[in-house]
Amino acid sequence: MPKLYEYFGLIVMFYANEHEPVHVHGKCQGRESKAEIIVLDGIVTGIRYSGVAGRAPLEFREMQYFQELVSTRADDIVRKWIDFFVLHKSIRPERITGRLK
């Protein structure tokens, strides 16, 4: 379960047994939402946010942080997805202490 980022109490991660399309999970105090990153011809063209079955969704402020992080780091998330799931490299988590926007 590779953790990618910590951002204002939010944990952004992949599950180790993930599937395409490229997506990440945002977790905070038992709540969870996910972001699917749409990639066409190697370019991020959009992001879809949704809840996760069986889990309460992130609260409003947590979701704002999640959207801020994913939209700012989408290209990096795609690179980390390829590193982990395709090239089988380990991922080093990053703690972000300042606002991204």
Biopython code that builds the backbone (N, CA, C, O; Angstrom):
import numpy as np
from Bio.PDB.StructureBuilder import StructureBuilder

atoms = [
    (1, "MET", "N", (0.844, -1.168, 0.000)),
    (1, "MET", "CA", (0.000, 0.000, 0.000)),
    (1, "MET", "C", (0.893, 1.237, 0.000)),
    (1, "MET", "O", (1.114, 1.831, 1.056)),
    (2, "PRO", "N", (1.409, 1.636, -1.154)),
    (2, "PRO", "CA", (2.350, 2.753, -1.186)),
    (2, "PRO", "C", (1.690, 4.107, -0.928)),
    (2, "PRO", "O", (0.742, 4.508, -1.604)),
    (3, "LYS", "N", (2.225, 4.781, 0.064)),
    (3, "LYS", "CA", (1.778, 6.129, 0.381)),
    (3, "LYS", "C", (2.574, 7.097, -0.486)),
    (3, "LYS", "O", (3.797, 6.992, -0.578)),
    (4, "LEU", "N", (1.880, 8.037, -1.119)),
    (4, "LEU", "CA", (2.533, 9.006, -1.984)),
    (4, "LEU", "C", (2.788, 10.323, -1.268)),
    (4, "LEU", "O", (3.890, 10.868, -1.325)),
    (5, "TYR", "N", (1.757, 10.832, -0.591)),
    (5, "TYR", "CA", (1.843, 12.157, 0.019)),
    (5, "TYR", "C", (1.100, 12.194, 1.349)),
    (5, "TYR", "O", (0.150, 11.447, 1.583)),
    (6, "GLU", "N", (1.570, 13.087, 2.206)),
    (6, "GLU", "CA", (0.830, 13.535, 3.383)),
    (6, "GLU", "C", (0.636, 15.032, 3.192)),
    (6, "GLU", "O", (1.584, 15.762, 2.901)),
    (7, "TYR", "N", (-0.614, 15.481, 3.361)),
    (7, "TYR", "CA", (-0.918, 16.889, 3.090)),
    (7, "TYR", "C", (-2.046, 17.331, 4.023)),
    (7, "TYR", "O", (-3.202, 16.958, 3.823)),
    (8, "PHE", "N", (-1.710, 18.120, 5.035)),
    (8, "PHE", "CA", (-2.681, 18.653, 5.999)),
    (8, "PHE", "C", (-3.579, 17.564, 6.583)),
    (8, "PHE", "O", (-4.799, 17.720, 6.637)),
    (9, "GLY", "N", (-2.967, 16.457, 7.020)),
    (9, "GLY", "CA", (-3.698, 15.365, 7.646)),
    (9, "GLY", "C", (-4.269, 14.348, 6.672)),
    (9, "GLY", "O", (-4.797, 13.315, 7.085)),
    (10, "LEU", "N", (-4.164, 14.632, 5.400)),
    (10, "LEU", "CA", (-4.681, 13.750, 4.359)),
    (10, "LEU", "C", (-3.561, 12.830, 3.881)),
    (10, "LEU", "O", (-2.433, 13.272, 3.663)),
    (11, "ILE", "N", (-3.879, 11.555, 3.723)),
    (11, "ILE", "CA", (-2.938, 10.586, 3.175)),
    (11, "ILE", "C", (-3.402, 10.267, 1.757)),
    (11, "ILE", "O", (-4.562, 9.913, 1.546)),
    (12, "VAL", "N", (-2.504, 10.391, 0.792)),
    (12, "VAL", "CA", (-2.809, 10.050, -0.600)),
    (12, "VAL", "C", (-1.960, 8.847, -0.969)),
    (12, "VAL", "O", (-0.745, 8.843, -0.773)),
    (13, "MET", "N", (-2.624, 7.815, -1.513)),
    (13, "MET", "CA", (-1.946, 6.533, -1.683)),
    (13, "MET", "C", (-2.532, 5.726, -2.833)),
    (13, "MET", "O", (-3.623, 6.010, -3.328)),
    (14, "PHE", "N", (-1.778, 4.713, -3.240)),
    (14, "PHE", "CA", (-2.272, 3.638, -4.106)),
    (14, "PHE", "C", (-2.536, 2.448, -3.203)),
    (14, "PHE", "O", (-1.913, 2.321, -2.149)),
    (15, "TYR", "N", (-3.446, 1.579, -3.600)),
    (15, "TYR", "CA", (-3.511, 0.253, -3.003)),
    (15, "TYR", "C", (-2.587, -0.636, -3.818)),
    (15, "TYR", "O", (-2.457, -0.441, -5.027)),
    (16, "ALA", "N", (-1.953, -1.592, -3.193)),
    (16, "ALA", "CA", (-0.938, -2.413, -3.858)),
    (16, "ALA", "C", (-1.509, -3.274, -4.981)),
    (16, "ALA", "O", (-0.773, -3.664, -5.888)),
    (17, "ASN", "N", (-2.793, -3.574, -4.938)),
    (17, "ASN", "CA", (-3.395, -4.442, -5.956)),
    (17, "ASN", "C", (-4.276, -3.634, -6.912)),
    (17, "ASN", "O", (-5.325, -4.120, -7.335)),
    (18, "GLU", "N", (-3.872, -2.424, -7.255)),
    (18, "GLU", "CA", (-4.684, -1.520, -8.074)),
    (18, "GLU", "C", (-4.846, -2.000, -9.496)),
    (18, "GLU", "O", (-4.196, -2.948, -9.938)),
    (19, "HIS", "N", (-5.715, -1.334, -10.188)),
    (19, "HIS", "CA", (-6.068, -1.628, -11.573)),
    (19, "HIS", "C", (-6.175, -0.298, -12.303)),
    (19, "HIS", "O", (-6.322, 0.756, -11.683)),
    (20, "GLU", "N", (-6.101, -0.359, -13.615)),
    (20, "GLU", "CA", (-6.285, 0.864, -14.391)),
    (20, "GLU", "C", (-7.759, 1.224, -14.366)),
    (20, "GLU", "O", (-8.589, 0.339, -14.160)),
    (21, "PRO", "N", (-8.114, 2.465, -14.563)),
    (21, "PRO", "CA", (-7.292, 3.616, -14.911)),
    (21, "PRO", "C", (-6.485, 4.120, -13.708)),
    (21, "PRO", "O", (-6.747, 3.749, -12.564)),
    (22, "VAL", "N", (-5.503, 4.970, -13.997)),
    (22, "VAL", "CA", (-4.661, 5.554, -12.959)),
    (22, "VAL", "C", (-5.567, 6.279, -11.966)),
    (22, "VAL", "O", (-6.373, 7.124, -12.354)),
    (23, "HIS", "N", (-5.430, 5.947, -10.690)),
    (23, "HIS", "CA", (-6.199, 6.643, -9.662)),
    (23, "HIS", "C", (-5.487, 6.550, -8.319)),
    (23, "HIS", "O", (-4.656, 5.671, -8.089)),
    (24, "VAL", "N", (-5.839, 7.478, -7.445)),
    (24, "VAL", "CA", (-5.296, 7.506, -6.093)),
    (24, "VAL", "C", (-6.449, 7.612, -5.105)),
    (24, "VAL", "O", (-7.552, 8.038, -5.447)),
    (25, "HIS", "N", (-6.163, 7.215, -3.878)),
    (25, "HIS", "CA", (-7.131, 7.302, -2.797)),
    (25, "HIS", "C", (-6.658, 8.364, -1.818)),
    (25, "HIS", "O", (-5.472, 8.452, -1.500)),
    (26, "GLY", "N", (-7.598, 9.164, -1.347)),
    (26, "GLY", "CA", (-7.331, 10.138, -0.292)),
    (26, "GLY", "C", (-8.031, 9.668, 0.963)),
    (26, "GLY", "O", (-9.235, 9.415, 0.944)),
    (27, "LYS", "N", (-7.286, 9.546, 2.065)),
    (27, "LYS", "CA", (-7.852, 9.040, 3.315)),
    (27, "LYS", "C", (-7.574, 10.020, 4.443)),
    (27, "LYS", "O", (-6.505, 10.626, 4.520)),
    (28, "CYS", "N", (-8.571, 10.159, 5.318)),
    (28, "CYS", "CA", (-8.410, 10.993, 6.503)),
    (28, "CYS", "C", (-9.394, 10.511, 7.557)),
    (28, "CYS", "O", (-10.605, 10.553, 7.343)),
    (29, "GLN", "N", (-8.889, 10.060, 8.677)),
    (29, "GLN", "CA", (-9.691, 9.643, 9.829)),
    (29, "GLN", "C", (-10.836, 8.698, 9.448)),
    (29, "GLN", "O", (-11.974, 8.885, 9.881)),
    (30, "GLY", "N", (-10.526, 7.690, 8.640)),
    (30, "GLY", "CA", (-11.504, 6.679, 8.271)),
    (30, "GLY", "C", (-12.375, 7.042, 7.078)),
    (30, "GLY", "O", (-13.114, 6.196, 6.575)),
    (31, "ARG", "N", (-12.301, 8.277, 6.622)),
    (31, "ARG", "CA", (-13.048, 8.699, 5.434)),
    (31, "ARG", "C", (-12.156, 8.518, 4.217)),
    (31, "ARG", "O", (-10.931, 8.582, 4.322)),
    (32, "GLU", "N", (-12.778, 8.291, 3.051)),
    (32, "GLU", "CA", (-11.970, 8.023, 1.870)),
    (32, "GLU", "C", (-12.702, 8.442, 0.601)),
    (32, "GLU", "O", (-13.906, 8.222, 0.463)),
    (33, "SER", "N", (-11.969, 9.041, -0.311)),
    (33, "SER", "CA", (-12.458, 9.358, -1.654)),
    (33, "SER", "C", (-11.365, 8.974, -2.630)),
    (33, "SER", "O", (-10.236, 8.688, -2.231)),
    (34, "LYS", "N", (-11.704, 8.969, -3.914)),
    (34, "LYS", "CA", (-10.683, 8.618, -4.893)),
    (34, "LYS", "C", (-10.720, 9.591, -6.061)),
    (34, "LYS", "O", (-11.736, 10.227, -6.338)),
    (35, "ALA", "N", (-9.576, 9.686, -6.740)),
    (35, "ALA", "CA", (-9.429, 10.548, -7.907)),
    (35, "ALA", "C", (-8.889, 9.707, -9.051)),
    (35, "ALA", "O", (-7.825, 9.097, -8.943)),
    (36, "GLU", "N", (-9.634, 9.682, -10.145)),
    (36, "GLU", "CA", (-9.211, 8.977, -11.354)),
    (36, "GLU", "C", (-8.611, 10.010, -12.303)),
    (36, "GLU", "O", (-9.247, 11.012, -12.631)),
    (37, "ILE", "N", (-7.397, 9.757, -12.731)),
    (37, "ILE", "CA", (-6.685, 10.695, -13.610)),
    (37, "ILE", "C", (-6.821, 10.191, -15.044)),
    (37, "ILE", "O", (-6.395, 9.084, -15.375)),
    (38, "ILE", "N", (-7.419, 11.022, -15.878)),
    (38, "ILE", "CA", (-7.636, 10.653, -17.278)),
    (38, "ILE", "C", (-6.408, 11.080, -18.081)),
    (38, "ILE", "O", (-6.035, 12.253, -18.095)),
    (39, "VAL", "N", (-5.788, 10.103, -18.749)),
    (39, "VAL", "CA", (-4.569, 10.341, -19.525)),
    (39, "VAL", "C", (-4.841, 9.916, -20.971)),
    (39, "VAL", "O", (-5.222, 8.775, -21.230)),
    (40, "LEU", "N", (-4.642, 10.842, -21.901)),
    (40, "LEU", "CA", (-4.771, 10.542, -23.326)),
    (40, "LEU", "C", (-3.474, 10.897, -24.024)),
    (40, "LEU", "O", (-3.001, 12.030, -23.933)),
    (41, "ASP", "N", (-2.900, 9.931, -24.720)),
    (41, "ASP", "CA", (-1.632, 10.135, -25.428)),
    (41, "ASP", "C", (-0.546, 10.709, -24.516)),
    (41, "ASP", "O", (0.230, 11.573, -24.924)),
    (42, "GLY", "N", (-0.504, 10.214, -23.277)),
    (42, "GLY", "CA", (0.529, 10.631, -22.344)),
    (42, "GLY", "C", (0.301, 11.975, -21.679)),
    (42, "GLY", "O", (1.177, 12.465, -20.967)),
    (43, "ILE", "N", (-0.871, 12.587, -21.897)),
    (43, "ILE", "CA", (-1.167, 13.906, -21.327)),
    (43, "ILE", "C", (-2.371, 13.795, -20.404)),
    (43, "ILE", "O", (-3.382, 13.191, -20.763)),
    (44, "VAL", "N", (-2.260, 14.381, -19.208)),
    (44, "VAL", "CA", (-3.390, 14.410, -18.281)),
    (44, "VAL", "C", (-4.430, 15.370, -18.843)),
    (44, "VAL", "O", (-4.159, 16.556, -19.034)),
    (45, "THR", "N", (-5.632, 14.841, -19.108)),
    (45, "THR", "CA", (-6.694, 15.663, -19.701)),
    (45, "THR", "C", (-7.846, 15.926, -18.746)),
    (45, "THR", "O", (-8.712, 16.751, -19.038)),
    (46, "GLY", "N", (-7.870, 15.246, -17.621)),
    (46, "GLY", "CA", (-8.949, 15.468, -16.663)),
    (46, "GLY", "C", (-8.780, 14.631, -15.419)),
    (46, "GLY", "O", (-7.947, 13.727, -15.359)),
    (47, "ILE", "N", (-9.591, 14.953, -14.421)),
    (47, "ILE", "CA", (-9.585, 14.222, -13.155)),
    (47, "ILE", "C", (-11.041, 14.062, -12.715)),
    (47, "ILE", "O", (-11.799, 15.031, -12.709)),
    (48, "ARG", "N", (-11.428, 12.849, -12.349)),
    (48, "ARG", "CA", (-12.765, 12.565, -11.833)),
    (48, "ARG", "C", (-12.652, 12.156, -10.368)),
    (48, "ARG", "O", (-11.854, 11.286, -10.018)),
    (49, "TYR", "N", (-13.444, 12.778, -9.532)),
    (49, "TYR", "CA", (-13.446, 12.475, -8.103)),
    (49, "TYR", "C", (-14.711, 11.704, -7.751)),
    (49, "TYR", "O", (-15.790, 11.981, -8.275)),
    (50, "SER", "N", (-14.563, 10.734, -6.858)),
    (50, "SER", "CA", (-15.724, 9.950, -6.442)),
    (50, "SER", "C", (-15.495, 9.392, -5.049)),
    (50, "SER", "O", (-14.391, 9.442, -4.506)),
    (51, "GLY", "N", (-16.565, 8.862, -4.492)),
    (51, "GLY", "CA", (-16.470, 8.182, -3.215)),
    (51, "GLY", "C", (-15.951, 6.773, -3.399)),
    (51, "GLY", "O", (-15.726, 6.323, -4.523)),
    (52, "VAL", "N", (-15.765, 6.087, -2.300)),
    (52, "VAL", "CA", (-15.304, 4.698, -2.295)),
    (52, "VAL", "C", (-16.381, 3.871, -1.604)),
    (52, "VAL", "O", (-16.799, 4.202, -0.494)),
    (53, "ALA", "N", (-16.824, 2.816, -2.241)),
    (53, "ALA", "CA", (-17.890, 1.965, -1.702)),
    (53, "ALA", "C", (-17.557, 1.513, -0.287)),
    (53, "ALA", "O", (-16.448, 1.052, -0.016)),
    (54, "GLY", "N", (-18.521, 1.651, 0.603)),
    (54, "GLY", "CA", (-18.355, 1.187, 1.980)),
    (54, "GLY", "C", (-17.616, 2.142, 2.890)),
    (54, "GLY", "O", (-17.395, 1.826, 4.059)),
    (55, "ARG", "N", (-17.227, 3.303, 2.389)),
    (55, "ARG", "CA", (-16.498, 4.289, 3.201)),
    (55, "ARG", "C", (-17.214, 5.631, 3.154)),
    (55, "ARG", "O", (-17.782, 6.005, 2.128)),
    (56, "ALA", "N", (-17.185, 6.345, 4.258)),
    (56, "ALA", "CA", (-17.695, 7.722, 4.263)),
    (56, "ALA", "C", (-16.744, 8.565, 3.414)),
    (56, "ALA", "O", (-15.530, 8.374, 3.485)),
    (57, "PRO", "N", (-17.270, 9.491, 2.614)),
    (57, "PRO", "CA", (-16.388, 10.321, 1.783)),
    (57, "PRO", "C", (-15.644, 11.360, 2.625)),
    (57, "PRO", "O", (-16.026, 11.668, 3.754)),
    (58, "LEU", "N", (-14.582, 11.882, 2.042)),
    (58, "LEU", "CA", (-13.858, 12.966, 2.704)),
    (58, "LEU", "C", (-14.810, 14.129, 2.968)),
    (58, "LEU", "O", (-15.726, 14.385, 2.186)),
    (59, "GLU", "N", (-14.585, 14.820, 4.064)),
    (59, "GLU", "CA", (-15.378, 16.006, 4.380)),
    (59, "GLU", "C", (-14.974, 17.147, 3.451)),
    (59, "GLU", "O", (-13.962, 17.060, 2.756)),
    (60, "PHE", "N", (-15.762, 18.209, 3.441)),
    (60, "PHE", "CA", (-15.577, 19.306, 2.495)),
    (60, "PHE", "C", (-14.140, 19.818, 2.455)),
    (60, "PHE", "O", (-13.545, 19.873, 1.379)),
    (61, "ARG", "N", (-13.573, 20.189, 3.587)),
    (61, "ARG", "CA", (-12.221, 20.751, 3.632)),
    (61, "ARG", "C", (-11.177, 19.724, 3.210)),
    (61, "ARG", "O", (-10.227, 20.057, 2.501)),
    (62, "GLU", "N", (-11.350, 18.474, 3.643)),
    (62, "GLU", "CA", (-10.437, 17.406, 3.248)),
    (62, "GLU", "C", (-10.484, 17.206, 1.732)),
    (62, "GLU", "O", (-9.453, 17.006, 1.090)),
    (63, "MET", "N", (-11.687, 17.262, 1.172)),
    (63, "MET", "CA", (-11.845, 17.103, -0.275)),
    (63, "MET", "C", (-11.174, 18.256, -1.014)),
    (63, "MET", "O", (-10.585, 18.048, -2.075)),
    (64, "GLN", "N", (-11.254, 19.458, -0.473)),
    (64, "GLN", "CA", (-10.557, 20.590, -1.091)),
    (64, "GLN", "C", (-9.052, 20.342, -1.129)),
    (64, "GLN", "O", (-8.407, 20.581, -2.149)),
    (65, "TYR", "N", (-8.498, 19.866, -0.030)),
    (65, "TYR", "CA", (-7.066, 19.556, 0.000)),
    (65, "TYR", "C", (-6.729, 18.446, -0.990)),
    (65, "TYR", "O", (-5.714, 18.515, -1.684)),
    (66, "PHE", "N", (-7.582, 17.421, -1.055)),
    (66, "PHE", "CA", (-7.366, 16.304, -1.967)),
    (66, "PHE", "C", (-7.369, 16.796, -3.420)),
    (66, "PHE", "O", (-6.479, 16.445, -4.195)),
    (67, "GLN", "N", (-8.345, 17.588, -3.780)),
    (67, "GLN", "CA", (-8.434, 18.124, -5.137)),
    (67, "GLN", "C", (-7.249, 19.036, -5.450)),
    (67, "GLN", "O", (-6.714, 19.006, -6.559)),
    (68, "GLU", "N", (-6.850, 19.830, -4.491)),
    (68, "GLU", "CA", (-5.697, 20.715, -4.665)),
    (68, "GLU", "C", (-4.438, 19.906, -4.948)),
    (68, "GLU", "O", (-3.685, 20.215, -5.872)),
    (69, "LEU", "N", (-4.217, 18.877, -4.154)),
    (69, "LEU", "CA", (-3.013, 18.058, -4.315)),
    (69, "LEU", "C", (-3.036, 17.294, -5.633)),
    (69, "LEU", "O", (-2.054, 17.310, -6.375)),
    (70, "VAL", "N", (-4.140, 16.630, -5.930)),
    (70, "VAL", "CA", (-4.197, 15.797, -7.139)),
    (70, "VAL", "C", (-4.084, 16.660, -8.389)),
    (70, "VAL", "O", (-3.379, 16.288, -9.328)),
    (71, "SER", "N", (-4.760, 17.798, -8.423)),
    (71, "SER", "CA", (-4.682, 18.636, -9.625)),
    (71, "SER", "C", (-3.278, 19.207, -9.813)),
    (71, "SER", "O", (-2.811, 19.348, -10.943)),
    (72, "THR", "N", (-2.611, 19.533, -8.722)),
    (72, "THR", "CA", (-1.257, 20.082, -8.810)),
    (72, "THR", "C", (-0.225, 19.020, -9.138)),
    (72, "THR", "O", (0.747, 19.299, -9.839)),
    (73, "ARG", "N", (-0.420, 17.812, -8.645)),
    (73, "ARG", "CA", (0.575, 16.746, -8.785)),
    (73, "ARG", "C", (0.157, 15.624, -9.735)),
    (73, "ARG", "O", (0.732, 14.537, -9.672)),
    (74, "ALA", "N", (-0.811, 15.844, -10.602)),
    (74, "ALA", "CA", (-1.335, 14.771, -11.465)),
    (74, "ALA", "C", (-0.246, 14.108, -12.294)),
    (74, "ALA", "O", (-0.196, 12.880, -12.371)),
    (75, "ASP", "N", (0.633, 14.898, -12.918)),
    (75, "ASP", "CA", (1.701, 14.303, -13.730)),
    (75, "ASP", "C", (2.633, 13.448, -12.879)),
    (75, "ASP", "O", (3.063, 12.376, -13.305)),
    (76, "ASP", "N", (2.940, 13.920, -11.685)),
    (76, "ASP", "CA", (3.804, 13.167, -10.772)),
    (76, "ASP", "C", (3.123, 11.872, -10.334)),
    (76, "ASP", "O", (3.780, 10.838, -10.214)),
    (77, "ILE", "N", (1.815, 11.920, -10.097)),
    (77, "ILE", "CA", (1.074, 10.723, -9.711)),
    (77, "ILE", "C", (1.129, 9.689, -10.833)),
    (77, "ILE", "O", (1.325, 8.502, -10.573)),
    (78, "VAL", "N", (0.959, 10.125, -12.062)),
    (78, "VAL", "CA", (1.030, 9.203, -13.201)),
    (78, "VAL", "C", (2.426, 8.584, -13.286)),
    (78, "VAL", "O", (2.553, 7.381, -13.515)),
    (79, "ARG", "N", (3.468, 9.386, -13.105)),
    (79, "ARG", "CA", (4.838, 8.841, -13.116)),
    (79, "ARG", "C", (5.021, 7.808, -12.009)),
    (79, "ARG", "O", (5.613, 6.752, -12.229)),
    (80, "LYS", "N", (4.514, 8.114, -10.826)),
    (80, "LYS", "CA", (4.646, 7.176, -9.706)),
    (80, "LYS", "C", (3.851, 5.896, -9.964)),
    (80, "LYS", "O", (4.281, 4.811, -9.574)),
    (81, "TRP", "N", (2.701, 6.016, -10.617)),
    (81, "TRP", "CA", (1.909, 4.832, -10.987)),
    (81, "TRP", "C", (2.733, 3.923, -11.900)),
    (81, "TRP", "O", (2.808, 2.712, -11.688)),
    (82, "ILE", "N", (3.340, 4.516, -12.901)),
    (82, "ILE", "CA", (4.166, 3.742, -13.844)),
    (82, "ILE", "C", (5.358, 3.125, -13.116)),
    (82, "ILE", "O", (5.664, 1.947, -13.302)),
    (83, "ASP", "N", (6.029, 3.928, -12.285)),
    (83, "ASP", "CA", (7.163, 3.393, -11.524)),
    (83, "ASP", "C", (6.754, 2.184, -10.685)),
    (83, "ASP", "O", (7.440, 1.162, -10.689)),
    (84, "PHE", "N", (5.643, 2.300, -9.970)),
    (84, "PHE", "CA", (5.249, 1.241, -9.042)),
    (84, "PHE", "C", (4.630, 0.042, -9.748)),
    (84, "PHE", "O", (5.052, -1.090, -9.516)),
    (85, "PHE", "N", (3.637, 0.268, -10.607)),
    (85, "PHE", "CA", (2.879, -0.841, -11.177)),
    (85, "PHE", "C", (3.492, -1.428, -12.443)),
    (85, "PHE", "O", (3.274, -2.602, -12.742)),
    (86, "VAL", "N", (4.250, -0.638, -13.190)),
    (86, "VAL", "CA", (4.835, -1.138, -14.438)),
    (86, "VAL", "C", (6.303, -1.509, -14.241)),
    (86, "VAL", "O", (6.727, -2.599, -14.625)),
    (87, "LEU", "N", (7.075, -0.608, -13.645)),
    (87, "LEU", "CA", (8.514, -0.834, -13.483)),
    (87, "LEU", "C", (8.875, -1.490, -12.152)),
    (87, "LEU", "O", (10.033, -1.847, -11.934)),
    (88, "HIS", "N", (7.894, -1.651, -11.261)),
    (88, "HIS", "CA", (8.069, -2.314, -9.964)),
    (88, "HIS", "C", (9.140, -1.650, -9.095)),
    (88, "HIS", "O", (9.921, -2.324, -8.424)),
    (89, "LYS", "N", (9.158, -0.331, -9.123)),
    (89, "LYS", "CA", (10.060, 0.436, -8.268)),
    (89, "LYS", "C", (9.331, 0.817, -6.984)),
    (89, "LYS", "O", (8.104, 0.904, -6.957)),
    (90, "SER", "N", (10.097, 1.043, -5.926)),
    (90, "SER", "CA", (9.485, 1.497, -4.682)),
    (90, "SER", "C", (9.209, 3.003, -4.776)),
    (90, "SER", "O", (9.845, 3.722, -5.546)),
    (91, "ILE", "N", (8.254, 3.449, -3.980)),
    (91, "ILE", "CA", (7.833, 4.847, -3.972)),
    (91, "ILE", "C", (8.177, 5.436, -2.610)),
    (91, "ILE", "O", (7.904, 4.827, -1.575)),
    (92, "ARG", "N", (8.772, 6.614, -2.617)),
    (92, "ARG", "CA", (9.084, 7.305, -1.359)),
    (92, "ARG", "C", (7.997, 8.332, -1.084)),
    (92, "ARG", "O", (7.736, 9.196, -1.921)),
    (93, "PRO", "N", (7.360, 8.247, 0.082)),
    (93, "PRO", "CA", (6.309, 9.211, 0.405)),
    (93, "PRO", "C", (6.886, 10.614, 0.612)),
    (93, "PRO", "O", (8.042, 10.781, 1.001)),
    (94, "GLU", "N", (6.062, 11.593, 0.346)),
    (94, "GLU", "CA", (6.464, 12.987, 0.480)),
    (94, "GLU", "C", (5.505, 13.690, 1.434)),
    (94, "GLU", "O", (4.288, 13.607, 1.265)),
    (95, "ARG", "N", (6.037, 14.367, 2.417)),
    (95, "ARG", "CA", (5.214, 15.172, 3.334)),
    (95, "ARG", "C", (5.249, 16.613, 2.827)),
    (95, "ARG", "O", (6.319, 17.215, 2.733)),
    (96, "ILE", "N", (4.094, 17.156, 2.504)),
    (96, "ILE", "CA", (3.984, 18.514, 2.002)),
    (96, "ILE", "C", (3.455, 19.382, 3.132)),
    (96, "ILE", "O", (2.356, 19.144, 3.635)),
    (97, "THR", "N", (4.216, 20.376, 3.532)),
    (97, "THR", "CA", (3.855, 21.173, 4.706)),
    (97, "THR", "C", (3.300, 22.548, 4.364)),
    (97, "THR", "O", (2.794, 23.238, 5.249)),
    (98, "GLY", "N", (3.381, 22.958, 3.115)),
    (98, "GLY", "CA", (2.838, 24.264, 2.723)),
    (98, "GLY", "C", (1.764, 24.094, 1.665)),
    (98, "GLY", "O", (1.707, 23.070, 0.984)),
    (99, "ARG", "N", (0.922, 25.089, 1.534)),
    (99, "ARG", "CA", (-0.146, 25.030, 0.534)),
    (99, "ARG", "C", (0.444, 24.945, -0.865)),
    (99, "ARG", "O", (1.481, 25.541, -1.155)),
    (100, "LEU", "N", (-0.225, 24.203, -1.718)),
    (100, "LEU", "CA", (0.238, 24.023, -3.090)),
    (100, "LEU", "C", (-0.286, 25.104, -4.032)),
    (100, "LEU", "O", (0.293, 25.337, -5.093)),
    (101, "LYS", "N", (-1.361, 25.754, -3.655)),
    (101, "LYS", "CA", (-1.936, 26.786, -4.518)),
    (101, "LYS", "C", (-1.564, 28.158, -4.046)),
    (101, "LYS", "O", (-1.963, 29.150, -4.656)),
]
sb = StructureBuilder()
sb.init_structure("model")
sb.init_model(0)
sb.init_chain("A")
sb.init_seg("    ")
for serial, (resi, resn, name, xyz) in enumerate(atoms, 1):
    if name == "N":
        sb.init_residue(resn, " ", resi, " ")
    sb.init_atom(name, np.array(xyz, "f"), 0.0, 1.0, " ", f" {name:<3s}", serial, name[0])
structure = sb.get_structure()
